[in-house]
């Protein structure tokens, strides 16, 4: 599969503001964790900024120079440019390894093995990923049919993630949640054109334009509200 341009994605993040639900997921994942908290594939650093505001000690780990630069503007956050599959940390040195919609970048097995290596006993691995049962009903899949096949291939099965985490002897639990997202039709169109999620980089321009044309026919008023659901699965592991 074609590589994702993370620097292009970083630019698209300006049209992907962090929601209160996402802040809640960050806080829930870090609750009770101490020491260094790793936000792996942490992008623009907004989840880590939530921990910093709560007096915790976050480290954003991301391979993109643009993402690292965005993260670095937040106060009291350490930033490391690195891949999830090769974490530059000592074994059993961190209290949390957190993947929020990032476990599907690269070899997820190697990423989890690294997370299990660096998290100390009693620490946690927290993964939030797209619920596979909802991919075919996603907003993007409605307008861009290729998304369904692409995301089905890209996102690992949560059961497989849980099985891998359990190999390290941790206590693993799964849960599901859904976040309603409200935008205007115009804001959604602008976000799609900016490729605000990585899967949109894997769709050809013709399909993007055809999907947007159908969307604009259904939502001709750019100020009309457009609501959709983000369905997620959480895999939580206590090391």
N, C-alpha and C positions, 0 to 999 in steps of 0.2 A: 504494500500500500504506500502511496505517495507520502513523503514526510510532510509534517505540518510546519508551516512557517510561524514560529512562535513570536517573532518580532511583529509580524502582521497581526497576529492574534492580540498581542499587547496593545496595539493601536485600537483594535475593536473593543477592548475592555472599557474604553471611555463611554461606550453605549451599553454597558452591562453593569449598572450600579449594584453594589452589594445591598441585599434586602435585609430587613430585620429578621426574617426567618433564617437567612444564612448566618447572621451574627449569632442567633440562638444555637444553631448547629455547632458553630465554633466554640461557644461557651460550654455547651453540653459535653462536647468531646474532650475539652480540657479540664472539666470540673474534677477537682481532687488531684490533678497531676502537679508534680513539682519538678524543679530543675529546668533544663532546656526542653522546650517544646518545638519539635520540627514540623513546619508546614511544608510538606514535600510536594513539589510542583505548585508552590505557593503563589505564583503569578505576581499580581500587583501588591500583594502583602496585606490585603484588607482583613483577612481572617487573623493573621498574626497581629495586626494592629488592635484587634478586639482583645486579644490576650494581653498585649502590652498595656492597654488602658485599664485592664483588671489587675495590673501589678505582676503579671507573669513574665517569663523570659523566653520570648519566641525567636526562632531562627527560620528564615525563609530559605528554602533550597529550591533553585530553579536553574535550568540550563540556558535560559534566554538572557542575553545581555539587556534587552529592553525591559523584560520583566524584573530583572534584578535592579535596574535603575529606578523603576517605579516603586519597588519595595523599599529602596533605600531612603526615600523621602519621608517615610514614617519614623517618628522618634522611637528610640529604645527598642529597635529591632536589629538583630544581626542578620546579615544576608550572605549567602554562600552560593556561588555559581557552580552547580554540579548536577549530575544526573541521579535519579532515584536509584538506579542500578549500581551506583558506585558512590555511596555516601562517605564523605571524608570525616568520619567521626569514629572514636574508639568504641569498642564493644561495650554494651551495657552502660552507656553514658548519658542517655536521654530519658525523659519521663514520658514523652509522647511522640509517636510518629503518625502524622495526620495526612490523609489523602482526601481532598475534597474535589471530586470530579477530575482527578489526575491519575488514577491508577491505570488507566487505559493507554497511557503514553509509554510506548516501549514494552519491554519484557516485564510483565507484571509479576511473574514468578520471581525473577531476580530482584525486583523492587521489594517484594514482601520478604524475601530472604534477608535483604539488607536491613529492612525495618526491624525484623526479629533480632538481628545481630546487635543493633545499636540501642534498642530499648532495654532498660534495666528491669530486673525482676520487680513485679508490682506496677510497672509502667503499662502504657496502653498503646495499641495500634488501632486507629480509628479510620475507617474507610467509608466515604459517602460516594455512591456511584449510581448511575441511571438504573432504575428498576427495569429488568429486561422484559417483563410482562407488559410494560407500558410503552415500549419503543414504537410499536406499530400504531399507537394512538397519540403519538406526540404531535405537538403543533407543527414542528418542522416537517415531520413525515406527511402531514396532511397536505402541505403545499409543495413539498419536494420529495417525491416518492423514493428516490434513491437513498434518502436518509435512513429508511427502515433497514435496508440490507447493509448499509455501511455501518450503522451503529450496532446492529446485531453482531457483526463481526468484530467491531472495535472493543466493545465493552465486555469484559469477562463476566461469566456467570457468578453471581454472588455466592452460590453454594461452593463453587470451586475456590473462590477467595477464602471462604471460611475454612474449607478443608486444608488449604495451604497454611493458614494461620495456626490451625490446630496441630500441625506437624511440630510446631515449636513448643507444644505442651501448654499453650495458653487456654484460657476459658473464653470461648467464642459465642457471641450471640448475634442474631440477625433481627432487624426490624425494618419496617417500611413507613415512609411518610410522603406526603404530597403538599407542595407549596403552590398556591395560586399566585400567578404573576399578572399584574395589570400594567398595560402600556396603552398609549394611543396607537392607532393604526399607523400613523406616520412615523412614530418612534420605532415601531417594529420594522417597518420597511427600511429605515435608515440603518438599523442595527444589522439587518440581513445583508445589506449592501456592503457594510463594513466587515462582514464575516465575523460576527461577534461570538460565534461558537466555532470550534475548530472543524467540525464535520462539514461546514459550509465551504471550506477550502477544497474539499474532495468532490464537489459537485461541479459539473461543467457550467459555463456561463449561460448556455441556452436554457438549461433546466431552471437555473436561478431566475432568469427573465420570464420564462413561462409561468413559474410559480408565483412570482410577484405580480404578473399581469392578472392571474386569477384572483389573487388576494385583493388587489386594488379594485377589481370588479365587485367583489363581495363587500369591500370596505372603502367606498369612494371618498368618504370624508376622513381626512387625515387626523382629525381630532376625535373621531369616534373611539370609544374604549375598546380595547382588545384584550381579553382575558384567556389565559391558558394555564395548564398545570405542569409543574415539574415534579415527576414521580421519582423518588429516590429510595435506594436500599442502603441501610447502615450496617456495616460489619464491625462490631466492637470486640476487641480482644484484650484481655488482661494477661500480661506476660507472666 
